[in-house]
Amino acid sequence: MAGRGLRPAPGKNNLILIDHSGAVYRHGLLEDRIEWTLQVTKRAENPTHAARSRHTTSRLIDCTQCSALRTAGEPCPLCGFLPKRRPDAIVFREGELGRVDRGRRSAAVYSDPAERMTGTAC
């Protein structure tokens, strides 16, 4: 249905497409190249979208700065925003394991590794 809006016409410079059903996540962006076919046994393909979503269901996400649709890992085509990656380092903190019992509203601290396996604390 977007084809009529994409057709060039005098005085028409913009198109606002409202996708209420999330079709862009399933079929790809309007500017993606489609490989059309007239064969009855073969469907039209969107190789750009297939490559974009090879590892996940879709890499299309909303830009946090301007709300435009962008591809994850690439700058926003509208505003150029590309979020910085968070560091992959996970900080661990030493501590004691404990069992929380909802019924008794108490927590048992396991100081002996053998108690951790059996679930009995002194």
N, C-alpha and C positions, 0 to 999 in steps of 0.2 A: 504493500500500500504506500510505501515511501517513494516509489518511482515517480508518481505525479508531482510530488513536491520537489524532487530533484531535477525535473526537466527544466532546462534553461528557458527563461521568458524575459522580455524587456521589463525593466523596473523591479525585477525580483532578485534580491541579493542574499537573502537569508531564508533559512528553513528551521523551524522549531518542530522537532519530532518528539512526541511524548510516547514513550514506550511503557504502557501500563502492565504488560504481560511479561516483560523481561526477555523479549525475543532476541535482543542484541547479545545476551549472554549465551543463547543457544545457537544463533545463526551467524553472529559476528557483526562487525561495524558496517555502516553503509558504504564507507570508502574502501572496503576490502574488495579485492579482485575476485570475481566469481567465474569459475570455469563452467560455462553453459554447454549443454549437449542436447541434441535432438534424438538421441537413442532412447527407445522406450525402456530398455532394460537398465539404463544408467541414470543416476540422479546428478543434478548440478552440484558442484563442490566448491567450497570456500577454503582453498589451501592455506591462506593466511590465518584464518581462525582455527583450522585444524592444527597448525604448527603452534599457535598461541596456547591452545588448551590441551596439548599432548600429555602433559604430566598431571594436570588437574582438570577439574570440570571447566573452569574458565579463569583466565588471568585478567579479565576486565574488572576494574574497580573504580570507585568514585574518587576524584581528586579531593583531598581534604581542604584545599585552598579555594577552589572555584566551583566545585561540584561537577565538573565535566567528567566524562568517561575516559579513563586512561588505561593503558596496559601496565600491569604490575612490573616494576623494575625499570620502567622507561619514564622519561619526563612527560608531564602533561602536555598534550598538543596545543592546548589553549593558553595556559599561563606559564608553562615551562617548569613548574614545581616538580622536584624529585626529592622525596623524603630521604634523610640519611638513615643508613642501616644502624640498628642497635648493635652494640658489641655482643659477640657470641659467648663471651665469658660468663659463666654462671658462678655466682658466689655461693659457696657452701659455708655453713656455720656449724661447728661442733655443738652437740647437745645430747641430752638423754632422751631415749624413747619412753613414751608413757602410754598407758591405756586409759582411755576416758570411758567411764561407764555412765550412760545416761540415767539409768535407774537409780544409782546410788549417788549421783552428782559428785563423784570423786575421781581423782586421777591417780593411777599407780605408776611410780617411776621404777624402771628396771635398771638396776646398777650392775647386775651380773649378766653377761651374755647368755648364759644358760636359761635364765628366767625369761629372756626375750623370746626364746623358742617355745617355751611351755606356756607362757602367759600368766605365770604365777609370780606375784611380787610380795615381798615381806613387808 
